[in-house]
Amino acid sequence: MEKVKKCLCLPVILICMVMLSGCGNSKSIDDYATNEGYQQNTEVTGNGKGIAKENIKVGVLHISDPAEGSGYSYTHDIGIQGMQENLGLSDSQIVRKLNIDDGDAKAVEKAIQECVDEGCNVIFTTSWGYMKPTADMAEKYPDVYFSHGTGYMSNGKNFNNYFGRIYQARYLSGIVAGMNTKTNKIGYVAAQDSTNSEVTGGIDAFALGVYSVNPDAVIHVKVTNSWYDPAAEKAATEKLLAMGCDVMSQHCDTPYPQTLAQEKGVYGIGYNSDMSKETPKSCLCSVIWNWSAYYTSAVKSIIDGTWDGSNYYGGMSEGLVEITDLADFCVKGTQEKVDDASLLILSGKFNVFDGVMQTNDGKTVGEAGKTLDDATITGGINWYYKNVVVEE
């Protein structure tokens, strides 16, 4: 199993949107995800072997319907829209396949085949379970560019992997949660158990952020064992709220942890998109992706002929991940703590998974003076930090 090998910054066509939260931002709800800092690069950077812009056709597979208006698929599609606008592609150059079950390999292959049959020469598959079918189809169609979000597989040619240092933003949101809980019970709805490093690493980064400001707080995790299961996500949220959790965080696709938290009169921390639009009275902040930063860069590299099949692993410094502005009802001092940690992360002096960390089963991971490498963060975090409790 090939892990993410390196951080690749594809041809630089973006003005990064790096900014500290709360520093005078005046963004509307979805500006976080549309790459507002993009500027057209008029310099010829390709090698003459790219695909002319008018001949580009982009396919994208979504696990749900972006029309839901928030969450995972919505955020990815906002990124696709941003890429389309940035590069000047027409609507006819974008093909979307919606509600593709990532647990059904045949359905995934069928959706990819439809994209190929409709003339797509670039295909983005956005969910973890799309990984193996994407790898197989990339071998079948070597002249089509395939790019898979999350996961770890790639072939270094026409099939790469893209993800990001979402743990950096998770850590910041943990600071917010730790500062604003009153019961010291924080809920977290998780799509997968500890066998999945993407989910577990996010939980641990969040837990480390909480602990940095509130060592007495406990993160109660309820696993749904599905990337997208509205009924299970709702039930998990209800269980955690019934336990007295007064801040709800999540790694799941629906906004149930946020909407039910607001109904209960407690706080929430959204994920993927800015969920304050659904829950303006309770959303402390949201951990968000600016997928357009990657989609624009990837498609532009194919047009220019500079695509090299390398994996992409961006973070706050690339403008790929961040947290939204904090709610004005966050307790005093929250913004300052977030700003201090943001500066450390952006400076490279702090990488979240630094030094020796104690797990919730009494063991330790990491080494003094060192930080976990990318391969470990993306594929080797199968433990929970010491303030995490997994609920049955």
N, C-alpha and C positions, 0 to 999 in steps of 0.2 A: 504494500500500500504506500503510494507516494504521498508524502506530506507536502504542504506548501513550502517551497524551497527558498524563496526569496521575495523581497518586496520589489516589484517592478513598477517604476513610474514610466508609463507609456509616453510617447512624444508629448512634450509639454505644450498643451494648447489651452490650459486652464489658468485663470487667476484664482489661486486658492482662496477659499472663503473662511480661512481660519480667523476666529475671533473668540474672545472670552465671552461667556454668557453674561448678559446683563450690562454690557458695556455700550449702552445707548442703541441697541438694536431696535429697528422699527419694522420688523418683518411681518408680513401677513401670514396667515395660517400655513400655507404650503410653500412659501418661499424657501424654506429650509431644504426642500427636496428638488428644486428646479435649477440649481447651479447658477444663481443669479450673477456670479462673478465671471462667467465665461466671456472671453473675447475672441473673435475670429482671428486666426493666425493666417496671414496672407503670404507668408514665406513658403516657398516650395520645399518640402522636407522629404518627399517620397523618393523611391528609387525607380519610379517608372513602371513598376510591376503591380501597382495597386488596382483597385476596381474603381472605375469612374463613378462619381457621386450619383449620377443619374441612373446608373445600373445597380446600385446598392438596393437590396431588399432585405429587411430585417424581420425575422420571426422571433416571437417570445412566448414562452410557456408560463402560464400562471396557475398556481394551485387553487385559487379562488377567483372571484370576479372583482376586479378593481373598482367597479361601480359601487361596492359596499361603502366606499368613502373613507376608509381608514385601514390601518394595519399593513400586513406584509405585502400582499399583491398590489394593493393601492400604491404603496410607496415605490415599489419597483416600477410600476407603470408611470408614475409621475416622473421617475428617472428616464424612462423611455421617451416620454413626451418632451422632457428637457433636451435629450439628445437630438430628437427630431427637429426641435426648434433651433437648437444651436447649429446644426449642420445643414438646415434648410431642406430637409427631406419632405416629400409629400405624404399625405395619408395613405396613398396607394403603395407606398414603400414600406409600410409597417403591417405585419400580419400577427394577430394575437390569437392564441389558443387558451381558452378560459376553463376553469374548473377541471384541470387535469390532475387526477388522483396520483400523487407521487408514490403510492403503494402499489400501483398497477403498472408494471413494466410494459405490458402490451399497449395500454392506453397512451403511455408516454411515447413509445416508439411510433404509434399511429399518428400522434400529434406532430412529432418531428417530421415524419414522412410527408404529412400534409403540407408542412412548411416548405420542404424541399420541392414537392410537386408544384407548389404555387410560386416557385422561383426564388425562394429565399437563399441568399448566399452567406448570410450571417444569422446565427440562431443562438439566442440566449435562453438557457433553461434555469429557472430561478430557485427551485426547491431541492433540498438535500436528496430526496428520493429519486430525482431525475438523473442522478449522477451516472449510474451504470448504463442505463439505456442511452444516455448522451455519448458516453465513451464508445459504445458499440456502433452507434450511428455515425460517429466521427470516423471510425475505421471504414465504414461502408461508403462514405462520401468525403474523400480526402480533399476535394476542391471547395468544400463548404467550411466556413469558420464556425466552430462551436465554442461557446463560452458558458461554463456552468458556475452558478452562484452557490456558495457554501461548499461543503464536501472537501475533497482532496485530490481527486483524480485529474490527470492531464496527460497529454502525449508529447508536449513540446513542439508540436507542429500546427495542426489545425484545431486543436482542442486544448483550452486552458481552463484554469480555475480562478475565480475572483471572490474575494471576501475582504474583510477589514478588521482593524483593531477596535472592534466595538467594545471590547473590555475597557478601553480608556474612558469612553462615555459612560459605561456601566459604573465604573468606579465613582465618577462624579455624581451620578444619580444616587449612589449609595450614601454619599455624604449628605445629600438633600434628605433622603429618607431617615438617616440616623439623627439628623438635627431636628426633624419635625414629628417623629413619633412621640406619643405621650404614654402609650402602654408598653413600649419597648417590644412589641410584637409586630413584626413586619411580614406580610404575606408575599409569596412569589409563586405564580402559576408557571410551571415549566413544561415544555412540550415533550422533553425526553429525560431519561434518567442519567445516572452518572457514567453510563457507557458512551455518552455523546459529549465530546469535549467542547463543542460549540456552545451548547446549552450550559454545561457545568462550569465552563470557564467564565461565562457571563454571570452566573450566580456567584461564583467566588469573587470576581472583581467587584460586584455589587456589595458582597458581604465585607470585603476588605475596606471599601469606602465607608460602609456603615460603622465598622469597628474603629476606624480612624478618628471618628468624632463621638462615638457612643459605644463603648465597650460592653455596656449592659444589654444592648438590644440583641434580639434573636431573630433570625430569618427563618420563617416556616415555609418550606417548599412543598407544593403539591404537584405531582407529575401526572400529566394526561396521557403520555405515551402516544401522542399523535401530533404531527405538525399543524394539523387543522381539524379540530373537532369542537364545534361550537357548544354542543351539549356538555361535553366533558370539561371544557374551559369554564362554562357557567357554574357547573357543579363544584369544581375545584375552588372557584372564587367564593362561592357561598359557604363552603366548609371553612375556609381561612377567615372569612369575616365573622362567622359564628364563634370562632376561637378567640376573637377580640383583637385581631390584627387591625391596626388603624392607619397603615400605609400599605397599599397594594402595588406590587410591581409584577412584571410579566416577561416571559419569552413564549408567547403564543400569538396566534394570528388575529383573534377577535378582540374587540375592546371591552369584553365583559368585566375583566378585573377593574377597569376604570369606571364603567357605567354603574356597576353594582356598588362600587365604593362610594360614588357620589350619592346613590340612593340611600346608602347606610349612613351618610354624613361623615365619612372619613376620607383620607387622602389617597391619591393614586399617582403613579409614575408610569407614563405611557411608553410604548415601544413602537418602533418602525416609523410611524408618522406622528405629527403633533396632535395628541389626543385631547388637548384642551378645548378643541372645537366641540367635542362630544360632552366633555365634563369640565366646563369652565369654573365651577365652584369647588372642584376638588383636585384638579391636576396640578401637582407641584411643578412638574416639568416632564418632558418626554425625551427618551433616548432615541435619536433619529439617524437615518441614513440619507446621504445625498448620492443616490445611485447614479444620477446623471453625470457626476464627476467621472465615474468609470465608463459608463455606456458611451458618452461622447468621445472620450479618449480612445476606447477600443475601436469604435467604428471609424473614427478619423485615421487611426493607424492602418486600417484595412484599405481605406481610400488612398492613403499616401504610399502604401506599400512598405510600411515600417513595422507591421505586425511580426513578432518573432515567436509567438506561442508561449511566452513566459507567463507564469502565474502572477496575479496582482494581489497585493496585500497592503492596502492603504490605511490611513488612520486620521487622527485629528489634523495633523500637519498637512495632509493632502486634501482636506476639506471633505473627506468621505463620511466621517462620523462626527457627531457633536450632541450636545443637549440643547434643548430650546431654552429660551429665556425663563427664568424662575417666576413663579406666580408671585403676585404682590402680597399674598398672605403667608408666604414662608416666614419662619421665625427670624428674628434679627440675628445677623451674623452668618446666615446660610450662604449668602452671596460671596462674602469674603472668603469663606472656607473653600468654596468652589473655585473662585478665582486663583487662590494660592495653589491649589492642586493642578489647575489647568496650566499655569505657568511652568510648574515643575515638569509636567508631561510634555509640553511643547518644547521645552528646553532640552529634553533628553536626559534630564537628571533623575527622572522617576519613570518607571515602566510598569507600575502596578504590581506585577508578580516578582517583586524584588526580595532578596534575602531569604531567610528561613521562615517558612509559614507552617503553622500548626493546623492539622486537619481535625475534623470533628470526631475522629476515632483515636485521637491521641498521638498520631504519628506526625512526622514532619516531612516537608518537601522543600527543595531549594537549598541554596548554599549562601552563606554570608558573603556579601560583596558582589554577588552575581544576580542575574535576572534570568528567568526562563526564556529559552529561545523560541522562535516562531513555530518550529515543528512541534515542540512540546505544548505550546499554547493551543495550537490548532488541532492536535491529535493525541495529546498525552495528559490532559487534565481530566482525570477520572476520580477525583477526590473532592470533598467539600471542606471549605474553610471552617474553622472551629466554632463559629457562631451560627452555623446552619443546622437545622433540624428538618429531616424529611418526614412528612406526614403520610400515613397509610391511607 
